[in-house]
Amino acid sequence: MLSGLFLSALALSAFLGQIPLQVFGGYLVLGVITFSAYGLDKRAARRGKWRTRESTLHLLALLGGWPGALVAQQTLRHKSSKHSFRLVFWITVILNLAIVLWFHTAEGRRYLESVFG
């Protein structure tokens, strides 16, 4: 629910020209990549194989993949009960949301314009 709400708000923001469409697209791509990383890690855990580092999962979430991570935690039931992991995860979500809010300031828009033209 939170993931869908966030992505809907981001899509609206892109539609209204407040952020570049590439930012919204980046969130979609990173969300799919992050969901896939969680799925692969869950599969590896079940098979006793090499696991994805938690720091990698957190980095993906911080970079914008947190909506996919949240969906994976809920649907795959992976990394959803380890308290220390969840704490760091929610910190990455808060940091990412702060960055998105900054994108909506005049300074943030200038930065995005310099990156995306």
MMTF fields as JSON, N, C-alpha, C and O atoms, coordinates in Angstrom:
{
  "mmtfVersion": "1.0.0",
  "mmtfProducer": "UNKNOWN",
  "numBonds": 467,
  "numAtoms": 468,
  "numGroups": 117,
  "numChains": 1,
  "numModels": 1,
  "chainsPerModel": [1],
  "groupsPerChain": [117],
  "chainIdList": ["A"],
  "bondAtomList": [4, 2, 8, 6, 12, 10, 16, 14, 20, 18, 24, 22, 28, 26, 32, 30, 36, 34, 40, 38, 44, 42, 48, 46, 52, 50, 56, 54, 60, 58, 64, 62, 68, 66, 72, 70, 76, 74, 80, 78, 84, 82, 88, 86, 92, 90, 96, 94, 100, 98, 104, 102, 108, 106, 112, 110, 116, 114, 120, 118, 124, 122, 128, 126, 132, 130, 136, 134, 140, 138, 144, 142, 148, 146, 152, 150, 156, 154, 160, 158, 164, 162, 168, 166, 172, 170, 176, 174, 180, 178, 184, 182, 188, 186, 192, 190, 196, 194, 200, 198, 204, 202, 208, 206, 212, 210, 216, 214, 220, 218, 224, 222, 228, 226, 232, 230, 236, 234, 240, 238, 244, 242, 248, 246, 252, 250, 256, 254, 260, 258, 264, 262, 268, 266, 272, 270, 276, 274, 280, 278, 284, 282, 288, 286, 292, 290, 296, 294, 300, 298, 304, 302, 308, 306, 312, 310, 316, 314, 320, 318, 324, 322, 328, 326, 332, 330, 336, 334, 340, 338, 344, 342, 348, 346, 352, 350, 356, 354, 360, 358, 364, 362, 368, 366, 372, 370, 376, 374, 380, 378, 384, 382, 388, 386, 392, 390, 396, 394, 400, 398, 404, 402, 408, 406, 412, 410, 416, 414, 420, 418, 424, 422, 428, 426, 432, 430, 436, 434, 440, 438, 444, 442, 448, 446, 452, 450, 456, 454, 460, 458, 464, 462],
  "bondOrderList": [1, 1, 1, 1, 1, 1, 1, 1, 1, 1, 1, 1, 1, 1, 1, 1, 1, 1, 1, 1, 1, 1, 1, 1, 1, 1, 1, 1, 1, 1, 1, 1, 1, 1, 1, 1, 1, 1, 1, 1, 1, 1, 1, 1, 1, 1, 1, 1, 1, 1, 1, 1, 1, 1, 1, 1, 1, 1, 1, 1, 1, 1, 1, 1, 1, 1, 1, 1, 1, 1, 1, 1, 1, 1, 1, 1, 1, 1, 1, 1, 1, 1, 1, 1, 1, 1, 1, 1, 1, 1, 1, 1, 1, 1, 1, 1, 1, 1, 1, 1, 1, 1, 1, 1, 1, 1, 1, 1, 1, 1, 1, 1, 1, 1, 1, 1],
  "groupList": [{"groupName": "MET", "atomNameList": ["N", "CA", "C", "O"], "elementList": ["N", "C", "C", "O"], "formalChargeList": [0, 0, 0, 0], "bondAtomList": [1, 0, 2, 1, 3, 2], "bondOrderList": [1, 1, 2], "singleLetterCode": "M", "chemCompType": "L-PEPTIDE LINKING"}, {"groupName": "LEU", "atomNameList": ["N", "CA", "C", "O"], "elementList": ["N", "C", "C", "O"], "formalChargeList": [0, 0, 0, 0], "bondAtomList": [1, 0, 2, 1, 3, 2], "bondOrderList": [1, 1, 2], "singleLetterCode": "L", "chemCompType": "L-PEPTIDE LINKING"}, {"groupName": "SER", "atomNameList": ["N", "CA", "C", "O"], "elementList": ["N", "C", "C", "O"], "formalChargeList": [0, 0, 0, 0], "bondAtomList": [1, 0, 2, 1, 3, 2], "bondOrderList": [1, 1, 2], "singleLetterCode": "S", "chemCompType": "L-PEPTIDE LINKING"}, {"groupName": "GLY", "atomNameList": ["N", "CA", "C", "O"], "elementList": ["N", "C", "C", "O"], "formalChargeList": [0, 0, 0, 0], "bondAtomList": [1, 0, 2, 1, 3, 2], "bondOrderList": [1, 1, 2], "singleLetterCode": "G", "chemCompType": "PEPTIDE LINKING"}, {"groupName": "PHE", "atomNameList": ["N", "CA", "C", "O"], "elementList": ["N", "C", "C", "O"], "formalChargeList": [0, 0, 0, 0], "bondAtomList": [1, 0, 2, 1, 3, 2], "bondOrderList": [1, 1, 2], "singleLetterCode": "F", "chemCompType": "L-PEPTIDE LINKING"}, {"groupName": "ALA", "atomNameList": ["N", "CA", "C", "O"], "elementList": ["N", "C", "C", "O"], "formalChargeList": [0, 0, 0, 0], "bondAtomList": [1, 0, 2, 1, 3, 2], "bondOrderList": [1, 1, 2], "singleLetterCode": "A", "chemCompType": "L-PEPTIDE LINKING"}, {"groupName": "GLN", "atomNameList": ["N", "CA", "C", "O"], "elementList": ["N", "C", "C", "O"], "formalChargeList": [0, 0, 0, 0], "bondAtomList": [1, 0, 2, 1, 3, 2], "bondOrderList": [1, 1, 2], "singleLetterCode": "Q", "chemCompType": "L-PEPTIDE LINKING"}, {"groupName": "ILE", "atomNameList": ["N", "CA", "C", "O"], "elementList": ["N", "C", "C", "O"], "formalChargeList": [0, 0, 0, 0], "bondAtomList": [1, 0, 2, 1, 3, 2], "bondOrderList": [1, 1, 2], "singleLetterCode": "I", "chemCompType": "L-PEPTIDE LINKING"}, {"groupName": "PRO", "atomNameList": ["N", "CA", "C", "O"], "elementList": ["N", "C", "C", "O"], "formalChargeList": [0, 0, 0, 0], "bondAtomList": [1, 0, 2, 1, 3, 2], "bondOrderList": [1, 1, 2], "singleLetterCode": "P", "chemCompType": "L-PEPTIDE LINKING"}, {"groupName": "VAL", "atomNameList": ["N", "CA", "C", "O"], "elementList": ["N", "C", "C", "O"], "formalChargeList": [0, 0, 0, 0], "bondAtomList": [1, 0, 2, 1, 3, 2], "bondOrderList": [1, 1, 2], "singleLetterCode": "V", "chemCompType": "L-PEPTIDE LINKING"}, {"groupName": "TYR", "atomNameList": ["N", "CA", "C", "O"], "elementList": ["N", "C", "C", "O"], "formalChargeList": [0, 0, 0, 0], "bondAtomList": [1, 0, 2, 1, 3, 2], "bondOrderList": [1, 1, 2], "singleLetterCode": "Y", "chemCompType": "L-PEPTIDE LINKING"}, {"groupName": "THR", "atomNameList": ["N", "CA", "C", "O"], "elementList": ["N", "C", "C", "O"], "formalChargeList": [0, 0, 0, 0], "bondAtomList": [1, 0, 2, 1, 3, 2], "bondOrderList": [1, 1, 2], "singleLetterCode": "T", "chemCompType": "L-PEPTIDE LINKING"}, {"groupName": "ASP", "atomNameList": ["N", "CA", "C", "O"], "elementList": ["N", "C", "C", "O"], "formalChargeList": [0, 0, 0, 0], "bondAtomList": [1, 0, 2, 1, 3, 2], "bondOrderList": [1, 1, 2], "singleLetterCode": "D", "chemCompType": "L-PEPTIDE LINKING"}, {"groupName": "LYS", "atomNameList": ["N", "CA", "C", "O"], "elementList": ["N", "C", "C", "O"], "formalChargeList": [0, 0, 0, 0], "bondAtomList": [1, 0, 2, 1, 3, 2], "bondOrderList": [1, 1, 2], "singleLetterCode": "K", "chemCompType": "L-PEPTIDE LINKING"}, {"groupName": "ARG", "atomNameList": ["N", "CA", "C", "O"], "elementList": ["N", "C", "C", "O"], "formalChargeList": [0, 0, 0, 0], "bondAtomList": [1, 0, 2, 1, 3, 2], "bondOrderList": [1, 1, 2], "singleLetterCode": "R", "chemCompType": "L-PEPTIDE LINKING"}, {"groupName": "TRP", "atomNameList": ["N", "CA", "C", "O"], "elementList": ["N", "C", "C", "O"], "formalChargeList": [0, 0, 0, 0], "bondAtomList": [1, 0, 2, 1, 3, 2], "bondOrderList": [1, 1, 2], "singleLetterCode": "W", "chemCompType": "L-PEPTIDE LINKING"}, {"groupName": "GLU", "atomNameList": ["N", "CA", "C", "O"], "elementList": ["N", "C", "C", "O"], "formalChargeList": [0, 0, 0, 0], "bondAtomList": [1, 0, 2, 1, 3, 2], "bondOrderList": [1, 1, 2], "singleLetterCode": "E", "chemCompType": "L-PEPTIDE LINKING"}, {"groupName": "HIS", "atomNameList": ["N", "CA", "C", "O"], "elementList": ["N", "C", "C", "O"], "formalChargeList": [0, 0, 0, 0], "bondAtomList": [1, 0, 2, 1, 3, 2], "bondOrderList": [1, 1, 2], "singleLetterCode": "H", "chemCompType": "L-PEPTIDE LINKING"}, {"groupName": "ASN", "atomNameList": ["N", "CA", "C", "O"], "elementList": ["N", "C", "C", "O"], "formalChargeList": [0, 0, 0, 0], "bondAtomList": [1, 0, 2, 1, 3, 2], "bondOrderList": [1, 1, 2], "singleLetterCode": "N", "chemCompType": "L-PEPTIDE LINKING"}],
  "groupTypeList": [0, 1, 2, 3, 1, 4, 1, 2, 5, 1, 5, 1, 2, 5, 4, 1, 3, 6, 7, 8, 1, 6, 9, 4, 3, 3, 10, 1, 9, 1, 3, 9, 7, 11, 4, 2, 5, 10, 3, 1, 12, 13, 14, 5, 5, 14, 14, 3, 13, 15, 14, 11, 14, 16, 2, 11, 1, 17, 1, 1, 5, 1, 1, 3, 3, 15, 8, 3, 5, 1, 9, 5, 6, 6, 11, 1, 14, 17, 13, 2, 2, 13, 17, 2, 4, 14, 1, 9, 4, 15, 7, 11, 9, 7, 1, 18, 1, 5, 7, 9, 1, 15, 4, 17, 11, 5, 16, 3, 14, 14, 10, 1, 16, 2, 9, 4, 3],
  "groupIdList": [1, 2, 3, 4, 5, 6, 7, 8, 9, 10, 11, 12, 13, 14, 15, 16, 17, 18, 19, 20, 21, 22, 23, 24, 25, 26, 27, 28, 29, 30, 31, 32, 33, 34, 35, 36, 37, 38, 39, 40, 41, 42, 43, 44, 45, 46, 47, 48, 49, 50, 51, 52, 53, 54, 55, 56, 57, 58, 59, 60, 61, 62, 63, 64, 65, 66, 67, 68, 69, 70, 71, 72, 73, 74, 75, 76, 77, 78, 79, 80, 81, 82, 83, 84, 85, 86, 87, 88, 89, 90, 91, 92, 93, 94, 95, 96, 97, 98, 99, 100, 101, 102, 103, 104, 105, 106, 107, 108, 109, 110, 111, 112, 113, 114, 115, 116, 117],
  "secStructList": [7, 2, 2, 2, 2, 2, 2, 2, 2, 2, 2, 2, 2, 2, 2, 6, 6, 1, 1, 7, 2, 2, 2, 2, 2, 2, 2, 2, 2, 2, 2, 2, 2, 2, 2, 2, 2, 2, 2, 2, 2, 2, 2, 2, 2, 2, 2, 6, 7, 7, 7, 7, 7, 2, 2, 2, 2, 2, 2, 2, 0, 0, 0, 0, 0, 2, 2, 2, 2, 2, 2, 2, 2, 2, 2, 6, 7, 7, 1, 1, 1, 7, 2, 2, 2, 2, 2, 2, 2, 2, 2, 2, 2, 2, 2, 2, 2, 2, 2, 2, 2, 2, 2, 6, 1, 2, 2, 2, 2, 2, 2, 2, 2, 2, 2, 2, 7],
  "xCoordList": [0.813, 0.0, 0.861, 0.651, 1.83, 2.702, 3.497, 3.687, 3.961, 4.718, 3.86, 4.309, 2.643, 1.744, 1.398, 1.348, 1.162, 0.856, 2.031, 1.857, 3.227, 4.426, 4.626, 4.846, 4.548, 4.771, 3.693, 3.977, 2.468, 1.393, 1.678, 1.506, 2.11, 2.443, 3.628, 3.652, 4.601, 5.761, 5.365, 5.86, 4.478, 3.992, 3.238, 3.415, 2.402, 1.677, 2.646, 2.47, 3.644, 4.649, 5.381, 5.655, 5.692, 6.345, 5.386, 5.786, 4.127, 3.109, 2.916, 2.719, 2.974, 2.801, 4.078, 4.086, 5.165, 6.42, 7.235, 8.145, 6.931, 7.683, 9.013, 9.967, 9.067, 10.312, 10.39, 9.36, 11.596, 11.708, 11.098, 11.146, 10.538, 9.958, 10.996, 10.646, 12.27, 13.336, 13.45, 13.846, 13.113, 13.165, 12.121, 12.411, 10.905, 9.857, 10.268, 10.114, 10.789, 11.243, 12.342, 12.375, 13.241, 14.322, 13.792, 14.298, 12.777, 12.17, 11.527, 11.633, 10.866, 10.249, 11.312, 11.174, 12.372, 13.438, 14.126, 14.326, 14.489, 15.155, 14.242, 14.705, 12.95, 12.006, 11.976, 11.958, 11.97, 11.969, 13.282, 13.286, 14.39, 15.701, 15.775, 16.256, 15.301, 15.357, 14.442, 14.826, 13.229, 12.323, 12.991, 12.923, 13.635, 14.324, 15.47, 15.681, 16.209, 17.316, 16.798, 17.411, 15.682, 15.072, 14.641, 14.857, 14.036, 13.592, 14.745, 14.666, 15.823, 17.001, 17.621, 18.074, 17.637, 18.206, 17.352, 17.885, 16.049, 15.172, 15.389, 15.45, 15.503, 15.738, 17.072, 17.161, 18.097, 19.408, 19.351, 19.985, 18.593, 18.471, 17.828, 18.267, 16.814, 16.135, 17.043, 16.931, 17.944, 18.815, 20.175, 21.0, 20.417, 21.694, 22.837, 23.984, 22.534, 23.529, 24.014, 23.636, 24.883, 25.436, 24.318, 23.396, 24.403, 23.358, 23.784, 24.975, 22.808, 23.048, 23.332, 22.639, 24.344, 24.675, 23.528, 22.881, 23.294, 22.26, 22.596, 21.699, 23.874, 24.267, 23.896, 23.582, 23.93, 23.528, 22.029, 21.589, 21.252, 19.805, 19.471, 18.565, 20.194, 19.956, 20.362, 19.672, 21.461, 21.885, 20.856, 20.533, 20.348, 19.31, 18.077, 17.483, 17.701, 16.555, 16.828, 15.97, 18.015, 18.38, 18.38, 17.97, 18.837, 18.92, 17.559, 17.453, 16.529, 15.193, 14.435, 13.299, 15.031, 14.371, 13.507, 12.996, 13.337, 12.594, 11.145, 10.637, 10.445, 9.084, 9.092, 8.254, 10.027, 10.148, 10.559, 10.097, 11.428, 11.851, 10.674, 10.51, 9.857, 8.713, 7.708, 7.172, 7.459, 6.556, 7.142, 6.415, 8.446, 9.091, 8.99, 8.717, 9.207, 9.108, 7.7, 7.532, 6.708, 5.323, 4.878, 4.228, 5.224, 4.719, 5.588, 5.077, 6.9, 7.809, 8.086, 8.664, 7.665, 7.933, 9.44, 9.87, 10.216, 11.668, 12.197, 11.834, 13.049, 13.651, 12.58, 12.758, 11.492, 10.389, 10.321, 9.531, 11.13, 11.034, 12.334, 12.331, 13.415, 14.695, 14.702, 14.788, 14.611, 14.44, 15.563, 15.287, 16.812, 17.923, 17.897, 18.202, 17.534, 17.44, 16.313, 16.485, 15.173, 14.015, 14.298, 13.858, 15.017, 15.346, 16.18, 15.871, 17.222, 18.067, 17.259, 17.401, 16.413, 15.576, 14.733, 14.701, 14.045, 13.185, 13.983, 13.477, 15.202, 16.071, 16.385, 16.378, 16.663, 16.933, 15.701, 15.823, 14.517, 13.279, 13.133, 12.834, 13.341, 13.214, 14.229, 13.889, 15.47, 16.485, 16.105, 16.263, 15.607, 15.208, 14.045, 14.042, 13.066, 11.936, 12.388, 11.848, 13.371, 13.915, 14.544, 14.407, 15.225, 15.828, 14.739, 14.855, 13.69, 12.586, 11.93, 11.602, 11.742, 11.182, 12.111, 11.651, 13.412, 14.381, 14.303, 14.467, 14.052, 13.892, 12.783, 12.8, 11.832, 10.705, 10.963, 10.082, 12.164, 12.548, 13.188, 13.531, 13.346, 13.969, 15.395, 15.793, 16.143, 17.516, 17.531, 18.347, 16.628, 16.54, 16.158, 16.696, 15.228, 14.832, 15.999, 16.209, 16.757, 17.944, 18.932, 19.519, 19.111, 20.013, 19.507, 20.274, 18.24, 17.683, 17.783, 18.051, 17.568, 17.67, 19.103, 19.324, 20.08, 21.48, 21.849, 22.714, 21.178, 21.46, 20.719, 21.297, 19.445, 18.609, 18.378, 17.821, 18.811, 18.696, 17.423, 17.261],
  "yCoordList": [-1.193, 0.0, 1.263, 2.162, 1.33, 2.495, 2.636, 3.745, 1.511, 1.546, 2.102, 2.963, 1.621, 2.088, 3.556, 4.291, 3.984, 5.389, 6.278, 7.311, 5.863, 6.632, 6.724, 7.809, 5.578, 5.58, 6.371, 7.011, 6.34, 7.142, 8.63, 9.409, 9.019, 10.425, 10.857, 11.975, 9.977, 10.29, 10.41, 11.288, 9.534, 9.606, 10.915, 11.564, 11.298, 12.557, 13.736, 14.675, 13.676, 14.73, 14.844, 15.946, 13.704, 13.712, 14.236, 15.015, 13.816, 14.257, 15.772, 16.421, 16.33, 17.769, 18.556, 19.784, 17.842, 18.502, 18.959, 19.773, 18.455, 18.851, 18.106, 18.608, 16.931, 16.169, 15.565, 15.371, 15.265, 14.631, 13.225, 12.517, 12.841, 11.512, 10.424, 9.337, 10.71, 9.741, 9.358, 8.236, 10.266, 9.95, 8.885, 7.905, 9.083, 8.088, 6.754, 5.703, 6.797, 5.575, 4.876, 3.649, 5.668, 5.098, 4.355, 3.289, 4.912, 4.233, 2.915, 1.913, 2.924, 1.679, 0.614, -0.529, 0.998, 0.044, -0.453, -1.656, 0.457, 0.047, -0.79, -1.689, -0.504, -1.311, -2.751, -3.685, -2.926, -4.281, -4.985, -6.162, -4.278, -4.866, -5.284, -6.373, -4.424, -4.717, -5.873, -6.744, -5.89, -7.014, -8.308, -9.319, -8.28, -9.462, -9.887, -11.079, -8.915, -9.233, -9.924, -10.877, -9.455, -10.106, -11.528, -12.461, -11.684, -13.014, -13.982, -15.136, -13.503, -14.355, -14.712, -15.838, -13.744, -14.009, -15.011, -15.887, -14.889, -15.851, -17.25, -18.228, -17.333, -18.634, -19.226, -20.419, -18.39, -18.853, -19.308, -20.295, -18.588, -18.958, -20.333, -21.146, -20.591, -21.888, -23.034, -24.158, -22.726, -23.769, -23.841, -24.684, -22.972, -22.967, -22.481, -22.887, -21.626, -21.099, -19.723, -19.198, -19.153, -17.828, -16.807, -16.812, -15.928, -14.935, -13.547, -13.243, -12.715, -11.296, -10.601, -10.83, -9.76, -9.026, -8.1, -7.499, -7.998, -7.081, -5.647, -4.868, -5.298, -3.939, -3.655, -2.516, -4.672, -4.496, -4.238, -3.365, -4.984, -4.773, -3.379, -2.719, -2.939, -1.596, -0.516, 0.496, -0.715, 0.268, 0.39, 1.497, -0.73, -0.701, 0.061, 0.842, -0.168, 0.544, 2.038, 2.846, 2.408, 3.819, 4.528, 5.685, 3.842, 4.447, 4.611, 5.255, 4.039, 4.202, 2.91, 2.925, 1.8, 0.518, 0.108, -1.011, 1.011, 0.63, 0.223, -0.644, 0.798, 0.294, -1.194, -1.962, -1.591, -3.002, -3.864, -4.996, -3.325, -4.055, -4.275, -5.36, -3.244, -3.359, -4.387, -5.184, -4.365, -5.358, -6.76, -7.701, -6.899, -8.21, -8.694, -9.869, -7.801, -8.189, -8.689, -9.63, -8.063, -8.422, -9.673, -10.547, -9.76, -10.877, -12.122, -13.242, -11.929, -13.076, -13.482, -14.536, -12.633, -12.863, -13.058, -13.973, -12.17, -12.253, -10.974, -9.872, -11.129, -10.019, -9.194, -7.998, -9.828, -9.097, -9.238, -8.549, -10.115, -10.307, -9.989, -9.916, -9.804, -9.49, -8.006, -7.131, -7.743, -6.379, -5.443, -4.338, -5.864, -4.974, -4.624, -3.493, -5.586, -5.313, -4.321, -3.368, -4.547, -3.675, -2.245, -1.288, -2.097, -0.764, 0.0, 1.144, -0.633, 0.018, 0.265, 1.312, -0.694, -0.516, 0.746, 1.552, 0.933, 2.101, 3.394, 4.445, 3.339, 4.525, 4.865, 6.037, 3.843, 4.119, 4.694, 5.563, 4.221, 4.758, 6.236, 7.063, 6.565, 7.955, 8.849, 9.947, 8.383, 9.158, 9.353, 10.445, 8.301, 8.399, 9.37, 10.173, 9.307, 10.232, 11.676, 12.588, 11.884, 13.228, 13.743, 14.919, 12.868, 13.261, 13.611, 14.601, 12.804, 13.082, 14.42, 15.197, 14.688, 15.986, 17.118, 18.165, 16.913, 17.925, 18.167, 19.299, 17.102, 17.26, 18.256, 18.863, 18.428, 19.318, 20.752, 21.605, 21.02, 22.392, 23.037, 22.353, 24.335, 25.045, 24.532, 24.323, 24.335, 23.837, 22.42, 22.097, 21.588, 20.221, 20.166, 19.357, 21.028, 21.07, 21.514, 20.976, 22.503, 22.94, 21.785, 21.597, 21.019, 19.885, 18.86, 18.395, 18.518, 17.54, 18.05, 17.279, 19.35, 19.94, 19.835, 19.598, 20.012, 19.907, 18.462, 18.233, 17.501, 16.089, 15.621, 14.946, 15.976, 15.446, 16.435, 16.082, 17.663, 18.648, 19.307, 20.141],
  "zCoordList": [0.0, 0.0, 0.0, -0.815, 0.915, 0.976, -0.318, -0.818, -0.857, -2.109, -3.235, -3.993, -3.347, -4.395, -4.243, -5.23, -3.027, -2.758, -3.144, -3.79, -2.743, -3.067, -4.576, -5.115, -5.258, -6.705, -7.433, -8.446, -6.937, -7.538, -7.371, -8.308, -6.188, -5.944, -6.804, -7.318, -6.957, -7.785, -9.254, -9.96, -9.715, -11.101, -11.331, -12.362, -10.375, -10.488, -10.523, -11.299, -9.695, -9.654, -10.995, -11.469, -11.594, -12.91, -13.972, -14.836, -13.915, -14.868, -14.804, -15.832, -13.6, -13.414, -13.691, -13.604, -14.028, -14.363, -13.177, -13.333, -11.995, -10.809, -10.701, -10.107, -11.268, -11.35, -12.748, -13.393, -13.223, -14.537, -14.538, -13.532, -15.651, -15.798, -15.523, -15.064, -15.801, -15.568, -14.091, -13.775, -13.197, -11.765, -11.451, -10.765, -11.957, -11.762, -12.381, -11.759, -13.602, -14.269, -13.494, -13.409, -12.929, -12.122, -10.908, -10.557, -10.271, -9.131, -9.548, -8.841, -10.693, -11.166, -11.428, -10.994, -12.141, -12.474, -11.211, -11.047, -10.322, -9.08, -8.204, -7.502, -8.239, -7.482, -7.964, -7.162, -9.283, -9.851, -9.547, -9.185, -9.691, -9.396, -7.929, -7.615, -7.036, -5.607, -5.238, -4.457, -5.796, -5.567, -6.015, -5.315, -7.173, -7.697, -6.79, -6.568, -6.267, -5.353, -4.098, -3.616, -3.571, -2.409, -2.767, -1.994, -3.933, -4.36, -4.522, -4.102, -5.137, -5.309, -3.965, -3.758, -3.055, -1.729, -0.958, -0.277, -1.059, -0.385, -0.949, -0.204, -2.262, -2.91, -2.446, -2.153, -2.382, -1.93, -0.47, -0.097, 0.346, 1.767, 1.901, 2.713, 1.128, 1.185, 0.749, 1.239, -0.182, -0.735, -0.057, -0.411, 0.907, 1.599, 0.726, 0.916, -0.218, -1.173, -0.739, 0.308, -1.605, -1.366, -1.281, -2.097, -0.287, -0.014, -0.44, -0.515, -0.714, -0.989, 0.333, 1.324, 0.346, 1.575, 1.961, 1.104, 3.235, 3.704, 3.304, 2.982, 3.322, 2.93, 1.474, 1.128, 0.625, -0.775, -0.859, -1.608, -0.105, -0.09, 0.44, -0.069, 1.449, 1.996, 1.001, 0.876, 0.299, -0.693, -1.811, -2.24, -2.278, -3.305, -2.806, -3.55, -1.554, -0.982, -0.913, -1.27, -0.455, -0.326, -1.675, -1.772, -2.711, -4.042, -4.709, -5.753, -4.119, -4.677, -4.861, -5.336, -4.5, -4.664, -3.488, -3.45, -2.521, -1.312, -1.588, -0.877, -2.582, -2.811, -3.19, -2.716, -4.033, -4.398, -3.217, -3.076, -2.367, -1.17, -0.233, 0.325, -0.062, 0.828, 0.306, 1.077, -0.985, -1.579, -1.403, -1.086, -1.608, -1.449, -0.005, 0.239, 0.942, 2.35, 2.676, 3.452, 2.089, 2.383, 1.627, 2.2, 0.348, -0.455, -0.349, -0.345, -0.265, -0.184, 1.258, 1.519, 2.186, 3.612, 3.844, 4.546, 3.231, 3.346, 3.97, 3.559, 4.954, 5.687, 6.397, 6.626, 6.736, 7.343, 8.862, 9.508, 9.437, 10.879, 11.622, 12.851, 10.92, 11.569, 11.953, 11.092, 13.251, 13.749, 13.294, 12.826, 13.424, 13.076, 11.588, 11.212, 10.742, 9.31, 9.04, 8.28, 9.659, 9.428, 9.897, 9.26, 10.988, 11.479, 10.449, 10.116, 9.956, 8.946, 7.672, 7.04, 7.296, 6.108, 6.225, 5.295, 7.357, 7.506, 7.565, 7.171, 8.043, 8.008, 6.548, 6.171, 5.721, 4.302, 3.615, 2.751, 3.989, 3.404, 3.771, 2.909, 5.03, 5.48, 4.769, 4.33, 4.655, 3.944, 2.481, 1.936, 1.85, 0.456, 0.289, -0.644, 1.174, 1.099, 1.296, 0.671, 2.159, 2.357, 1.065, 0.727, 0.353, -0.926, -1.939, -2.661, -1.991, -2.922, -2.576, -3.473, -1.307, -0.918, -1.333, -1.789, -1.178, -1.592, -3.096, -3.552, -3.873, -5.32, -5.65, -6.721, -4.755, -4.991, -4.527, -4.633, -4.016, -3.675, -4.892, -5.856, -4.848, -5.97, -6.221, -7.366, -5.156, -5.291, -5.861, -6.725, -5.375, -5.866, -7.335, -8.092, -7.741, -9.16, -10.038, -11.125, -9.554, -10.322, -10.471, -11.536, -9.406, -9.465, -10.495, -11.338, -10.424, -11.377, -12.802, -13.724, -12.989, -14.33, -14.845, -16.032, -13.947, -14.368, -14.749, -15.594, -14.109, -14.38, -15.627, -16.479, -15.734, -16.818, -17.962, -19.001, -17.754, -18.841, -18.991, -19.881]
}
